[in-house]
Amino acid sequence: MIKEVWFKLLIFLIFGLNYIPLTNSEYRDQSEINSLTLKTADWVAPESQADPLPEYMTTSSFPVSYSVSDAHSLVDKVWLYYRFEGGSWTYFDDDDFADANPYAGSFSFLSAFPCGEIEFFTIGVDVWGNIENDTNGNGVLEESEYPLADTSTFICTLAPNTSLLSGNFINDTQIINEKVSNGNFEAGLLDWETIGDVSVITGDVFEPLAYDGSYMAKIGDVGEPGNEIWENKLSQKIDNGAKNVSFYYNFYTMDSFFDNPGMIVKINDYEVFRITAFEVDDMDPLTIPNSTGWNQVSFDLTGIADPVLEIIFYSGNTSDEYLQSWVYIDNVTTSEVFASDATEFHFMVAHCCGVASTHYSLDGIHFTLDDGTGFMGSDLPSDDNIVSFYSIDNAGNVEGIKTRRIVKNNNPPSQVIDLSAVGISKAAINVSWTAPLDDSLTGQAMVYDLRYRSEAEGGPILTEADFTASHKVSNLPAPKLPGSFESFDVPGLDSSTTYHFALKSGDSAPNWSLISNPAVGTTLSFAVDPDVSEGEVVINELMWMGSKSFGPSDEWIEIRNMTGEFIDLSWWQFVKVNGGVETCMYTFSPGVTLAPHGYLLVSEYDEAHSAISLTCPGSDCLVVGGGNTDDLNFELADIGLNLRLYDGDPALGALLIDQVDNGQGDPAGGEYDNLADIYFSMERNDSPGNGYDASSWHTCLANPGDISLFWDSGFVEKGTPGNPNLSQFNFPYLSFYLDQKKENVGFKVFNLLNWEDLNYEVSYDSDQGSQGILGQIEVKGLDFIKRDDLKLGTCSAEGKICTFNTNVSNLNLKVILKNGDQEKIMEKGIE
């Protein structure tokens, strides 16, 4: 206190001042006293404020203005901070101007984000280095010292994107946007995959002009000799969700009837369209090609649940390489749809900053404000309509007008009245009928729906309720021209069993016909047909490219029992064909059996040395050799694949049971690209057909979540080793298995989405007599379940100590699925 008084007195004597405060907050930067300048310190930071911004910004570059002032000194600079969508604050830049006080300036802000809210605050720094909001006084603005935002704006540089959808927003909602890339081929073959004779042309001597635009695709050629149909392939993968896919084609042929088919179109394992040489033969000399002229085909996609759709076009010869067939393709698109009066249409808008309004026109002239309810097919003014629509967002961005073509058709195909069924083997019944007319009077139907059920499941299929509750047949052929004879073998049935059948046909809308006449047939018995026939065991899936984790030798083959009986595989052989020469790949050991409707995997490696997650070796999986070494005989060809299954040694006259592909070019299914981590298996259609034909195969394109059960963690592979293929497989399937030690049994059930509860009962004989295991599982909302922990014995309460029964035999599993009053019983046994 004494020192302070003496100091004040000294200052007074020198400068004549009455009083000088010692509180730093009262200092000014400088004062002029008696013609002298006294410089003092300043410990007070300036105050800044970013000016208010508009609610929306429609450009990514805009000014952020501010003002700053300091009560005691000059301002040196201002810092700008921003954050996007409530994230972390980020330093943007500093405005380092000539010292001033007060000052108003601006930053030229450039947003890296096209859409979303951005907030700002500013920080002033004076000439003394005082930093605004630096409450710690350490000369650094720490994150904990960041102030609240001064201002914000919503970046909205993207115009809204409106989609037209068909459906009721609850189910079967499909988008009517373009998913096909370069469907008019104006960019050549960009985004398309090809095999064999496929090209893009402006025209040739037979077809001088494309259907639309300047270019079209040509599949096949006129030169002799030519490729078989499966060797000429044009394909593209698209995301699912479209309502229809349509295309224009002009099919040519020099043949008269051998090229059957001469053209096939598939979407995954669905056959969309086929045409034969016979259907366009006008009896001209064979040197003059016959042609269909340009026609449009549109296929309704709402029944396909696969996440990815592969559109595949084939054209060429069948059975020989002469008298060519080929096709021109143009305007492959998903932006055109076929609908009926009852079809509902809605709009869905993707936007940055809210939708102010959506407008649509059904006649191209008068626009209507959408009130959220969309419109009905019955509102369309004509049979062929161009619907226009656009949206405006809250920032005022106006979308360009979009158009979609909607063809209206209310007339279903005619009713099939001559359906018949006859048993042809222990596992199959042939169903035949006459192809109906579309619109009841003219045109060609686009799709069939064939249903069946056993006598025990309810008898004849007469009503819509009967039809819906019956099993749906997979992989039906596309309808032929009206009046043509249609025939299909329904596989996978039980022997000595009576089945009832009924059929509907649909068009592109789809409008569905009335239910056909009922038909009934009975499969053969083992007493009548005791031997295993061709097609009763099929090669169902192959991993011909190996796996990412364990390399190209991590290959496997899966076979499927199409019958309801155990099949003895002793001494059966896999035989590969190269240049017409057969070489044994693998011989089944004596005593190996294939369970009724069961699946069996033959793998190069065991589970520990393979990417598959399956008990291998096990009751459902056999291992070649030691399980961790390559067997040079067990090798699947990446090019020229042809694999055969015999019921013994072919050199000794064994019967050919099934085969894979035709040995020409790339495999008929599966996909491999090691750089893109693509290892997708080659799957057989659920209705297997002839394995020699490429149309009987497809690539596994399942969702990873649906197949995670079958693979090691971190997998990139796709496939269903030892289990049903997922494509078109729509009814519950049960797999029952026993571990190698015969201490535990397990089961898997697939396709459970229509069921809520599952009861199971395991029964078996052992040294302790007859034993049983009971359980119940809620399966509502699940697609599949797996239980691997059913112990054949007794365990302590903690489950750590178990005593297992011995001499286990006659294992049987009974599963009962329930959904309200509905009930389905499935049983499996292990000998």
TIMIRO-955298 format. One record per residue (C-alpha): x negated, y negated, z. Coordinates in steps of 0.05 Angstrom, whole numbers, padded with zeros to 5 digits, always signed. Layout:
XYZ/...
//
This chain:
+00000+00000+00000/-00057-00048+00017/-00092-00032-00049/-00028-00047-00088/-00019-00116-00054/-00091-00136-00068/-00084-00114-00141/-00021-00156-00151/-00055-00216-00119/-00115-00208-00165/-00071-00207-00227/-00034-00268-00202/-00098-00307-00192/-00125-00289-00261/-00064-00296-00305/-00017-00338-00263/+00034-00283-00263/+00084-00277-00208/+00094-00201-00215/+00074-00143-00260/+00112-00078-00248/+00073-00015-00240/+00129+00030-00267/+00109+00054-00336/+00181+00055-00360/+00182-00020-00355/+00122-00032-00399/+00130-00060-00469/+00081-00043-00524/+00049-00112-00520/+00062-00179-00491/+00034-00248-00507/+00016-00284-00445/-00019-00352-00446/-00043-00338-00517/-00072-00271-00496/-00047-00203-00518/-00039-00151-00465/-00033-00080-00492/+00003-00030-00449/+00022+00045-00453/+00092+00071-00476/+00118+00137-00448/+00189+00133-00475/+00207+00173-00538/+00250+00144-00594/+00322+00166-00607/+00345+00193-00675/+00409+00217-00705/+00425+00253-00770/+00484+00219-00804/+00549+00258-00814/+00552+00301-00877/+00613+00318-00919/+00651+00381-00899/+00629+00417-00963/+00570+00412-01009/+00576+00440-01079/+00503+00432-01096/+00442+00464-01064/+00403+00398-01065/+00429+00338-01026/+00404+00282-00981/+00406+00285-00905/+00402+00214-00880/+00386+00191-00809/+00373+00131-00765/+00319+00123-00710/+00299+00070-00660/+00253+00061-00600/+00265+00013-00542/+00191+00000-00530/+00148+00013-00591/+00147+00029-00665/+00170+00095-00695/+00119+00135-00732/+00158+00194-00763/+00221+00236-00760/+00225+00312-00764/+00284+00350-00794/+00306+00419-00769/+00362+00464-00797/+00394+00531-00785/+00438+00575-00828/+00501+00610-00802/+00481+00602-00729/+00413+00634-00738/+00346+00608-00713/+00327+00535-00721/+00275+00523-00775/+00229+00463-00785/+00242+00433-00854/+00197+00371-00863/+00176+00305-00833/+00189+00236-00860/+00123+00199-00845/+00139+00127-00861/+00103+00061-00846/+00112+00046-00772/+00178+00010-00761/+00232+00000-00710/+00289+00012-00722/+00288+00053-00785/+00337+00089-00831/+00314+00142-00880/+00334+00208-00913/+00307+00276-00930/+00318+00311-00997/+00342+00378-00972/+00341+00439-01017/+00381+00499-00991/+00357+00569-01005/+00427+00593-00989/+00484+00588-01040/+00539+00598-00990/+00548+00585-00915/+00545+00534-00859/+00480+00495-00848/+00468+00452-00786/+00416+00396-00776/+00383+00355-00722/+00328+00304-00725/+00270+00289-00677/+00236+00221-00674/+00162+00210-00657/+00135+00141-00640/+00065+00112-00651/+00045+00134-00581/+00061+00206-00597/+00123+00209-00554/+00168+00264-00581/+00243+00260-00575/+00272+00313-00528/+00203+00334-00504/+00228+00340-00433/+00166+00380-00412/+00122+00322-00433/+00070+00369-00462/+00070+00338-00532/+00104+00399-00564/+00178+00409-00581/+00193+00477-00554/+00252+00520-00574/+00284+00511-00506/+00283+00436-00518/+00321+00437-00584/+00381+00392-00580/+00451+00407-00605/+00463+00397-00679/+00474+00326-00702/+00514+00345-00764/+00532+00404-00808/+00560+00421-00876/+00584+00482-00913/+00543+00499-00974/+00590+00523-01028/+00553+00526-01094/+00588+00589-01119/+00656+00585-01152/+00707+00636-01126/+00709+00703-01160/+00779+00731-01169/+00795+00804-01182/+00860+00834-01205/+00879+00897-01168/+00932+00949-01179/+00963+00983-01118/+00998+00965-01055/+00938+00944-01011/+00950+01005-00967/+00927+01061-01013/+00908+01073-01086/+00885+01001-01093/+00840+00997-01154/+00802+00937-01181/+00811+00915-01253/+00743+00884-01264/+00689+00903-01313/+00642+00955-01284/+00613+00982-01349/+00550+00946-01371/+00539+00933-01445/+00602+00973-01462/+00605+00940-01531/+00532+00960-01547/+00515+00889-01569/+00451+00896-01529/+00434+00963-01560/+00428+01021-01511/+00412+00976-01452/+00439+01007-01387/+00458+01072-01423/+00422+01139-01416/+00415+01184-01477/+00395+01254-01497/+00388+01279-01568/+00417+01244-01630/+00444+01179-01601/+00435+01111-01632/+00466+01041-01637/+00482+01018-01708/+00518+00963-01745/+00547+01014-01793/+00531+01069-01842/+00558+01100-01906/+00616+01133-01868/+00634+01079-01819/+00610+01011-01846/+00635+00968-01788/+00639+00972-01713/+00708+00972-01682/+00694+00905-01649/+00633+00860-01652/+00570+00877-01691/+00547+00943-01660/+00573+01012-01640/+00542+01076-01613/+00535+01138-01656/+00530+01207-01623/+00507+01263-01669/+00486+01259-01741/+00503+01285-01810/+00435+01316-01825/+00426+01392-01829/+00411+01427-01784/+00439+01387-01725/+00443+01392-01650/+00495+01430-01611/+00546+01386-01575/+00512+01391-01507/+00446+01366-01536/+00475+01298-01555/+00494+01258-01494/+00509+01184-01480/+00522+01167-01407/+00526+01110-01356/+00538+01110-01281/+00586+01059-01251/+00613+01046-01181/+00681+01074-01166/+00742+01030-01155/+00766+01015-01225/+00838+01030-01246/+00825+01056-01316/+00766+01068-01362/+00780+01062-01436/+00741+01067-01501/+00750+01069-01576/+00726+01128-01617/+00724+01151-01689/+00708+01225-01695/+00680+01254-01759/+00668+01327-01778/+00645+01367-01837/+00669+01430-01803/+00738+01460-01806/+00747+01499-01743/+00680+01524-01713/+00664+01459-01677/+00711+01471-01619/+00701+01424-01586/+00666+01373-01630/+00671+01317-01579/+00681+01317-01503/+00685+01259-01454/+00674+01272-01380/+00675+01231-01316/+00633+01270-01266/+00666+01339-01268/+00732+01313-01296/+00745+01326-01369/+00776+01262-01397/+00782+01277-01470/+00764+01330-01522/+00776+01339-01596/+00761+01396-01643/+00744+01399-01717/+00807+01437-01729/+00850+01380-01704/+00825+01332-01758/+00815+01382-01815/+00854+01361-01876/+00829+01419-01919/+00782+01375-01960/+00718+01406-01988/+00666+01415-01933/+00623+01361-01966/+00674+01308-01949/+00679+01291-01875/+00746+01287-01841/+00759+01229-01793/+00808+01211-01738/+00802+01136-01752/+00792+01089-01694/+00834+01108-01632/+00835+01084-01561/+00833+01130-01501/+00848+01105-01430/+00841+01149-01368/+00869+01133-01300/+00813+01136-01247/+00855+01130-01184/+00851+01205-01169/+00775+01208-01169/+00745+01196-01100/+00671+01203-01118/+00631+01141-01098/+00595+01139-01165/+00626+01155-01233/+00584+01180-01290/+00618+01169-01358/+00591+01221-01407/+00602+01227-01482/+00582+01290-01520/+00588+01304-01594/+00557+01354-01642/+00563+01426-01664/+00591+01486-01629/+00564+01556-01640/+00519+01536-01698/+00476+01478-01723/+00510+01467-01790/+00570+01429-01818/+00560+01370-01771/+00608+01335-01724/+00594+01266-01696/+00629+01206-01666/+00626+01130-01663/+00640+01097-01596/+00656+01024-01581/+00685+00979-01527/+00676+01023-01466/+00709+00982-01410/+00744+00983-01344/+00776+00914-01353/+00837+00942-01390/+00891+00981-01354/+00954+01020-01369/+01012+01012-01321/+01087+01021-01313/+01142+00975-01287/+01132+01003-01218/+01058+00986-01215/+01041+00931-01164/+00987+00879-01180/+00951+00834-01130/+00894+00785-01130/+00832+00790-01087/+00785+00730-01083/+00712+00732-01063/+00693+00662-01039/+00644+00619-01000/+00689+00569-00967/+00760+00591-00968/+00812+00595-01023/+00855+00535-01036/+00898+00568-01090/+00902+00624-01141/+00938+00615-01207/+00959+00667-01259/+00994+00670-01325/+01029+00730-01356/+01038+00697-01424/+00973+00657-01430/+01010+00591-01428/+01048+00579-01363/+01008+00587-01299/+01041+00606-01233/+01015+00593-01163/+01004+00660-01129/+01041+00664-01062/+01002+00725-01040/+01051+00776-01067/+01022+00782-01138/+01069+00811-01190/+01100+00876-01214/+01091+00913-01279/+01164+00897-01292/+01146+00823-01293/+01102+00833-01354/+01137+00804-01416/+01116+00856-01467/+01084+00925-01476/+01016+00895-01491/+00997+00837-01445/+00938+00791-01432/+00940+00767-01360/+00900+00703-01344/+00880+00681-01275/+00832+00636-01235/+00823+00608-01165/+00802+00542-01133/+00764+00541-01067/+00767+00490-01010/+00706+00454-01037/+00741+00441-01103/+00701+00492-01144/+00744+00517-01201/+00733+00587-01227/+00732+00599-01302/+00795+00631-01328/+00791+00708-01331/+00834+00753-01374/+00853+00826-01368/+00892+00869-01416/+00951+00908-01387/+00988+00957-01430/+01056+00975-01402/+01086+01043-01412/+01146+01071-01374/+01157+01135-01413/+01126+01199-01384/+01104+01259-01425/+01155+01312-01439/+01167+01369-01391/+01129+01434-01403/+01180+01490-01408/+01139+01550-01428/+01088+01558-01371/+01067+01630-01362/+01017+01666-01317/+00982+01734-01321/+00929+01766-01277/+00864+01778-01315/+00817+01799-01259/+00812+01809-01183/+00798+01734-01175/+00832+01699-01233/+00899+01688-01266/+00907+01659-01336/+00958+01604-01342/+00982+01582-01411/+01030+01531-01440/+01044+01486-01501/+01014+01416-01499/+01070+01365-01490/+01086+01300-01524/+01071+01235-01489/+01129+01184-01483/+01173+01246-01489/+01175+01236-01565/+01106+01215-01591/+01033+01211-01572/+00987+01254-01531/+00986+01266-01456/+00922+01246-01420/+00918+01290-01358/+00946+01354-01327/+00962+01370-01255/+00968+01445-01243/+00988+01470-01174/+00992+01540-01144/+01008+01576-01079/+01013+01648-01058/+01077+01685-01044/+01060+01683-00970/+01052+01607-00973/+01122+01594-00998/+01140+01626-01064/+01161+01588-01128/+01143+01514-01135/+01209+01481-01151/+01212+01413-01118/+01167+01352-01111/+01154+01371-01039/+01134+01441-01061/+01088+01412-01114/+01053+01364-01066/+01042+01418-01013/+01011+01467-01062/+00937+01476-01081/+00912+01431-01137/+00871+01465-01192/+00805+01430-01208/+00771+01418-01274/+00831+01426-01320/+00818+01412-01393/+00841+01347-01424/+00907+01355-01461/+00904+01374-01534/+00948+01348-01590/+01022+01360-01578/+01044+01429-01597/+00974+01459-01586/+00965+01523-01546/+00934+01510-01478/+00902+01563-01434/+00864+01560-01369/+00837+01613-01321/+00850+01594-01249/+00791+01623-01209/+00775+01637-01136/+00839+01676-01120/+00848+01737-01075/+00856+01806-01105/+00924+01841-01107/+00959+01776-01091/+01019+01743-01124/+01013+01669-01140/+01064+01618-01164/+01046+01561-01212/+01076+01495-01236/+01049+01440-01281/+01057+01365-01292/+01027+01322-01347/+01011+01248-01342/+00993+01190-01387/+00945+01132-01376/+00993+01092-01332/+01001+01144-01302/+01073+01165-01314/+01083+01237-01293/+01129+01287-01327/+01180+01330-01292/+01155+01394-01260/+01149+01451-01309/+01185+01516-01306/+01158+01560-01251/+01109+01615-01269/+01084+01675-01229/+01025+01722-01236/+00988+01774-01195/+00913+01786-01191/+00885+01855-01204/+00868+01903-01147/+00801+01935-01133/+00834+02001-01147/+00849+01979-01218/+00784+01940-01227/+00732+01967-01179/+00670+01938-01212/+00645+01866-01206/+00664+01831-01271/+00632+01773-01307/+00650+01707-01272/+00668+01739-01205/+00602+01715-01177/+00576+01649-01205/+00513+01608-01199/+00542+01548-01164/+00485+01498-01152/+00411+01489-01167/+00357+01444-01141/+00312+01450-01203/+00270+01388-01187/+00250+01406-01116/+00250+01354-01059/+00214+01290-01041/+00188+01316-00975/+00162+01384-00996/+00149+01375-01070/+00172+01406-01136/+00169+01478-01110/+00222+01465-01058/+00274+01495-01105/+00335+01536-01090/+00394+01571-01124/+00463+01579-01094/+00514+01632-01115/+00588+01634-01100/+00636+01693-01091/+00699+01677-01130/+00736+01738-01101/+00768+01753-01034/+00725+01815-01022/+00654+01829-00999/+00606+01840-01058/+00544+01884-01053/+00485+01847-01085/+00434+01904-01077/+00383+01902-01133/+00417+01844-01170/+00369+01799-01207/+00359+01726-01225/+00327+01725-01294/+00300+01663-01329/+00297+01657-01405/+00242+01623-01443/+00237+01628-01519/+00287+01685-01517/+00243+01726-01469/+00274+01746-01403/+00231+01745-01340/+00255+01769-01271/+00253+01712-01220/+00281+01747-01160/+00311+01814-01140/+00361+01820-01083/+00342+01869-01029/+00385+01930-01014/+00442+01916-00966/+00451+01842-00983/+00524+01824-00988/+00563+01762-01008/+00622+01745-00963/+00692+01735-00991/+00696+01666-01023/+00628+01656-00992/+00564+01621-01012/+00493+01647-01010/+00429+01607-01018/+00364+01635-01046/+00308+01587-01028/+00234+01584-01046/+00218+01559-00976/+00246+01571-00907/+00280+01517-00866/+00215+01493-00833/+00181+01482-00900/+00240+01455-00939/+00282+01391-00939/+00345+01431-00927/+00376+01435-00857/+00404+01505-00858/+00388+01567-00818/+00342+01597-00869/+00329+01654-00870/+00398+01671-00843/+00464+01704-00862/+00477+01649-00914/+00406+01638-00937/+00352+01684-00965/+00279+01663-00972/+00233+01683-01028/+00169+01715-01002/+00138+01687-00938/+00178+01623-00938/+00119+01574-00939/+00082+01594-01002/+00098+01586-01076/+00124+01645-01114/+00103+01633-01187/+00161+01675-01212/+00212+01634-01173/+00208+01571-01215/+00265+01532-01248/+00252+01496-01314/+00260+01421-01318/+00266+01426-01393/+00301+01483-01430/+00335+01511-01368/+00369+01579-01378/+00380+01623-01318/+00419+01688-01316/+00448+01732-01261/+00452+01807-01273/+00481+01862-01228/+00416+01899-01235/+00357+01906-01282/+00377+01881-01352/+00324+01927-01382/+00367+01985-01355/+00432+01958-01383/+00456+01916-01324/+00517+01872-01335/+00508+01797-01345/+00550+01766-01289/+00536+01692-01301/+00486+01644-01332/+00463+01572-01327/+00456+01524-01387/+00434+01540-01458/+00359+01530-01455/+00361+01466-01497/+00334+01398-01474/+00346+01370-01405/+00388+01409-01355/+00463+01400-01361/+00466+01370-01292/+00422+01343-01237/+00379+01281-01238/+00306+01269-01220/+00263+01207-01215/+00207+01212-01163/+00192+01137-01167/+00264+01120-01151/+00271+01175-01099/+00325+01210-01140/+00332+01284-01126/+00404+01302-01143/+00425+01374-01150/+00459+01407-01209/+00529+01428-01187/+00579+01476-01219/+00650+01452-01229/+00698+01478-01177/+00733+01516-01233/+00668+01545-01259/+00683+01556-01332/+00627+01583-01377/+00560+01567-01345/+00528+01565-01414/+00567+01501-01431/+00543+01434-01404/+00615+01415-01390/+00615+01466-01333/+00562+01427-01295/+00554+01358-01265/+00506+01318-01222/+00518+01314-01147/+00535+01241-01133/+00563+01249-01062/+00559+01196-01008/+00498+01208-00963/+00543+01209-00902/+00583+01267-00930/+00521+01311-00940/+00477+01292-00881/+00495+01359-00849/+00454+01396-00902/+00388+01357-00901/+00332+01338-00855/+00335+01268-00825/+00311+01212-00871/+00333+01252-00932/+00340+01222-01002/+00363+01286-01035/+00435+01299-01055/+00467+01368-01055/+00507+01417-01013/+00461+01477-01004/+00497+01540-00980/+00564+01503-00979/+00620+01482-01026/+00607+01428-01076/+00644+01365-01057/+00667+01343-01126/+00742+01358-01137/+00741+01405-01077/+00805+01385-01041/+00827+01442-00995/+00798+01464-00928/+00740+01512-00932/+00712+01554-00875/+00640+01579-00867/+00623+01629-00812/+00552+01651-00796/+00509+01689-00746/+00438+01670-00725/+00379+01716-00736/+00375+01737-00662/+00449+01755-00663/+00459+01712-00601/+00500+01655-00629/+00553+01646-00682/+00573+01581-00715/+00623+01555-00765/+00635+01495-00810/+00702+01470-00837/+00705+01421-00895/+00760+01376-00924/+00797+01363-00859/+00825+01294-00873/+00897+01319-00878/+00893+01355-00811/+00894+01332-00738/+00878+01393-00694/+00837+01456-00701/+00842+01519-00658/+00790+01574-00665/+00784+01645-00640/+00721+01688-00647/+00729+01762-00634/+00676+01817-00635/+00655+01885-00608/+00593+01894-00565/+00561+01937-00511/+00609+01903-00463/+00670+01922-00504/+00716+01875-00542/+00699+01802-00531/+00729+01735-00551/+00714+01660-00553/+00771+01609-00556/+00768+01534-00569/+00804+01472-00594/+00777+01411-00630/+00812+01346-00649/+00794+01334-00722/+00838+01274-00738/+00798+01226-00781/+00742+01276-00794/+00723+01304-00862/+00684+01363-00833/+00662+01393-00767/+00606+01440-00746/+00598+01485-00685/+00532+01522-00676/+00533+01536-00601/+00582+01594-00593/+00543+01644-00552/+00555+01718-00555/+00548+01729-00481/+00554+01693-00414/+00515+01633-00388/+00505+01597-00322/+00545+01535-00307/+00488+01491-00332/+00480+01535-00394/+00406+01544-00380/+00408+01619-00366/+00446+01665-00413/+00456+01740-00417/+00472+01761-00488/+00514+01820-00508/+00481+01873-00552/+00506+01918-00608/+00548+01862-00634/+00593+01882-00693/+00660+01867-00726/+00653+01792-00718/+00716+01755-00739/+00734+01681-00737/+00805+01655-00741/+00817+01581-00750/+00886+01548-00746/+00893+01477-00773/+00952+01436-00751/+00985+01371-00771/+01053+01362-00740/+01096+01421-00764/+01045+01440-00818/+00998+01497-00803/+00942+01532-00843/+00907+01596-00821/+00838+01615-00846/+00797+01676-00827/+00726+01698-00839/+00688+01761-00819/+00616+01782-00812/+00601+01856-00819/
//
